[in-house]
Amino acid sequence: MYKRSAENILKEALKISPSVLLSGARQVGKSTLCLSLDNAYRVFDNLTQREAALHDPIGYIASLPKPITLDEIQKVPEVLEGIKIDIDKNRVNGNFLLTGSANVLDMKKAKDTLAGRIIEIPMWPLSQKEVHNKAEENIIDILFTKGVDGFKSSKISYENILTSVVNGGYPEVLKIDSARGKSLWFNSYISTYVERDIRDVGELRDISSFIRFYNIIAPRSCGLLNKSDLASDANLSEPTINNYLSMLEMIYQISLLQPYSSNISKRFIKSQKLFMTDSGIYCHLLGINNANELINSTHKGDVIETFVYSELLKHVGYSETLPKLYHYRTNDKKEIDFIVEKGDKILAIEVKSSQTIKIDAFKHIIDFQNKSSQNILGIVFYGGDDILSFGDAQQQRYALPLNLFF
């Protein structure tokens, strides 16, 4: 079993809050992590448990042994009222650990969001640090506390990096050796878990339209979100597009990255950027099955950027520094893939899929640094092996190898 970066966060949250929601996509390892704790356990995939909870949610919660783990809570959001009442009668930290493959706190059926009574912890597919038994290493914390001096390059080949990108982070996929086996797993995941969870979280009248939409948005990962274009291409209304996007966010299949803005002279693009949250599912939807196919794909750059985003999402979410993550784009088309901000410190991050790097890769980072009075560390992740300085007397800029994520 993999050591998970969320484990220590989860245990700390249970010490300080009467209820904790561990949320994330299906098959990321939520149940496995929860079963390692010394809690009673109920799962709402079980029809008997679900029926009892729906019939009398308040009585059902009152009758449970505590502390209790309630798995797949999105299937019976009605029990949140019972949990609220139980907590208000007898507030004991750690009594309720809830898990869900959808963000139950955003669901329409959830009448009470347990405000002031719950801590939410998103859990993502495996990071490469978790895969390589380094769950305690957090790139974001290192960059904000030690800077580039806190890193050492890993000994992993470019081909192996690309193979990991194609595999993604779902634990079950990493157990499968053959490309066909992985493809079968991804197909099954989409047709069972994704479709089932979409039905759980919202009204879905036309599953074929949704699947068509799901396949249309996949090649748009890393792109600015244009809902009118999506509606036109999918032959769907804009309200339907909004509904599908919202549901895919709720089940953690996509992430909409907010734009960065400040008072730096230029006007900023206000559009969100759309990302698939797992590079393995992304590659599967693009028909990329191995490292060689990725190298020759016209989508290579977007796939690598999606991979880096998924890794940053995990490291930011599990970090102690808890910074904010944005994208940067101005009206005059100056673009930086990611901005990570904490207080007056900023990481400006570009992603390149090539194994070599030139100063030109930093041109928009340099422009950003020159226009800002804040402390900005410029970073370009690339496919090479070495940590290289491209800075000057005024500003720090480094090319960092993708192998630092491993």
Helices and strands as residue ranges (DSSP letters): H 6-16, E 19-23, H 30-35, E 40-43, H 47-55, H 57-63, E 68-71, G 73-75, H 79-89, E 96-100, G 104-106, E 118-122, H 128-131, H 139-145, G 147-150, H 158-167, G 173-175, H 179-188, I 189-194, H 195-201, H 207-217, G 218-220, H 227-234, H 238-250, E 254-257, E 273-276, H 279-286, H 291-295, H 300-318, E 324-329, E 335-342, E 345-351, G 359-362, H 363-371, E 375-382, E 388-389, E 396-401, G 402-405
